[in-house]
Amino acid sequence: MKKYQKLLLVVGAVIILVGLLILAFFKIFDFENDEEKTTTYITDQEVEDLYANMYIEAQDNNYTFYNGYFTKYKTLSEEYILMVAYQNLIKKSNLTDYVVKEFSPEIMAKIKQKNIIPLYQIKEEVFRQTIKELFNENEKGFVNFTIGNIEAFYNEDDNTFYIYQLATEASEDYVIIRQKTGYEITNQGQNLIIYDYFIKCNKLTQECFNDTRLTMPNRQIKYTANINPNTLVKYKHTFNLASDHYYWYSSEIVKN
């Protein structure tokens, strides 16, 4: 009987030991599906929307995503950050609550523009939230900005943007050519990388540049209506994952 009890104890100890070894083995090597844990799925349409919303034509003195060198958030102009935020607000949000038919006489006196069409009155907090979503950063500052014939006046007294349309269209001698060539998801979904071709050209002089600020002339290309995008400079735009969405992290020129 004692031998039988000893045998049971030995067998029980062996079973417990084997169980602990198996548990340790799976703990060390973690056989869970890493792809299921870390990969964020994004559709082609969502990538297209992200790409479309990340750029807007800016004045020549603004630092944008297309600077010709490695660019991160700290390099971008305050005005340009607000322009991108506004574009995303227009495309993604219902701005009905911000529509106005007229501005107060006090605001009109500050704007110093006649023959304007009032559009929106938006608190800075709305822009702050949008900037955080797009860049995962805090705002750098609130300033006036212009997009074509749309202008935004920032009033420091009430921390509000007064956005209006000019009566006349702004003339533009430059044309931007952008064409997305593809994208890839790396680091188990942590990074989304979008590639595109880019050039900015003067329609009158036919001069072309590899950056939006016109500091990097491309003397191998002259502007025509039928420029082959495959001959243009190639940019790489990196987006990082923040919980449930991707935000822009950096842009740079890469070799074709």
Secondary structure, DSSP 8 states (H G I E B T S, - for coil): -HHHHHHHHHHHHHHHHHHHHHHHHHHHH--S-HHHHH-----HHHHHHHHHHT-----TTS--S-SSS-B-GGGS-HHHHHHHHHHHHHHHS-GGGGB-S---HHHHHHH--SSEEEEEEEEHHHHHHHHHHHHSS-------EEETTEEEEEETTTTEEEEEEESS-----EEEEEEEEEEEEEGGGTEEEEEEEEEEEETTT--EESSTTS-SB-TT----TT--GGGSEEEEEEEEEETTEEEEEEEEEE--
